[in-house]
C-alpha cells in the first residue's frame, strides 16, 4: 500500500500585484475626490458642480437670442464664454471717494439690474479706501481672490480715463486645467463726467447707463458695433440694455458652476 500523501501546507492567500495596483488607484481617486469636496477654492467648487453637489444661487435667466453681443473671452478651443461661477456670489467693495451724490443707490440699482439680467448674485462687502484698480488679485490664498473694486477716479490717477472715456472695467481670470474663470475685477468711473451729470436733467439715467455698461464688461461682455446695444463703444443715448446685451448677459450667467 502506498502511504496517503501528506496534505499540502496551507498557503497564505494574498492579492496579486495587479489587484493591489487597482485598489491603490481607487483609494487614490477617493482621497482626491475627498480633497476636492472639501476644497474651498475654485477647483473644489468646479468638482462639486460637476457631481451635482453645488447649485446656482439664482435661477438661470431665459433669453430670446436676438440682437448683437460679443464676449470678452472664450474657453480655449471653443465658443463657450469665460464667466463667473454662478454658484458663488460676486463679492464687491466700493470706494466712494469722488463719487456723485446718492452713489449708494446708484450702485445698488446697477448691480441689481446686472444680477437680474445674468442670474449672477452680487455680494456687497461695504466701503473701502482701496484704490488698487490695476492691482486686483485672483489668487486663491487664505483670503481668496480680491473683491471687485468699484470706484471713481480721474485721468491723473487712472490713465485710461483720459479724453472722453467715462469708465473702465474688466475682470481678472484664473485658469485651472485649461478652464478659465473670472474671480475678481474692477470698475472705475470718471469722476469728472459723473460730477458734470450730477443734478442735470436726465443726468441720473446717464450715470446709471455708464455704470451698467461697465458692469457688463465686468461680467464678460465686450463692445459691439451695433448702435442699438448699450455695449456699443460710443453709446450716446441708450440708457438700458439692448436685446443683444440681454442675450449675452444671460449666456454669461449660464456657464457651469465650479
Beta strands, then each sheet from edge to edge (+ up, - down):
strand 1: 90-95
strand 2: 122-127
strand 3: 148-153
strand 4: 167-176
strand 5: 179-190
sheet 1: 2+ 1+ 3+ 5+ 4-
end
